[in-house]
Amino acid sequence: MNTIQSENFPLLYPPNTDCEYRIVRHGAGICQVELFFSHFDVASENPANCDRDYLEVKGARYCGKRDGQRVLVDFPKDKNELVLHFKTDSYQQLSGFRIEVKQLTSGCAPPENKTCEQTFSSESFQVISPGYQSGSYPDNADCKYTVKKSSFQVCALQVKFYTFDLEQSDDCSKDYLFIAEQKLCGRMEYDSVRTYEFLEDEIIIQFHSDAFKNGAGFFLLFEQKTC
């Protein structure tokens, strides 16, 4: 296991930096990298957008405070290295990051189907977008997730957003997650929570992507709440 960290860590990182961290594949059997953010504190006015300072991993930007988060990334199929890009502006500087890097030989799944359908009935469960481990979801994806009540006492469905990064568009007309008659797109802050009424026996959640720009996708934790 290796470690990468921002310049001057644990002191403040410098302003106006543009750094690359290259993770070189150790062997032919390596297919994934696990990044564990043992410390992560990167400045941003809006952590949902990461429009100021950010660490970019295969097109997905990370900012704000993310201590304890794990990110699983596929190695690029045509390259033997994975590049992390850290960029800062001239405004606010924080302590930056320390990331433990582990290269994996197991868990390499075959290509995922662009059409996906899953049903959940447990009290808590995870929903992960197709292609999440590779860094972005595929074009023209259509997924349907059916959530069935775990008991008659359930009246609400709580969603915790560990990762949410879909193409931004007006009225979420391009890529979106559709839940409780609402379309969600763009980015959401890490660990943000939304709660939806669960009045019927099941809730249908749909994910759609078009043929153009793709984001990192989503990693969501659902919990059924009783009244």
Buried (B, 14 or more C-beta within 10 A) or exposed (E): EEEBBBEEBEEBBBEEBEBEBEBEBEEEEBBBBBBBBEBBBBBBEEBBBBBBBBBBBBEBBBBBBBEEBEBBBBBBEEEEEBEBBBBBBEEBBBBBBBBBBEBBEEEEEEEBEBEBEEEBEEBEBEBBBBBBBBBBBBBEBEBBBEBBBBEEEBEBBBBBBBBBBBBBBEEBEBBBBBBBEEBBBBBBBBBEEBEBEBEEEEBEBEBBBBEEBBBBBBBBBBBBBEE
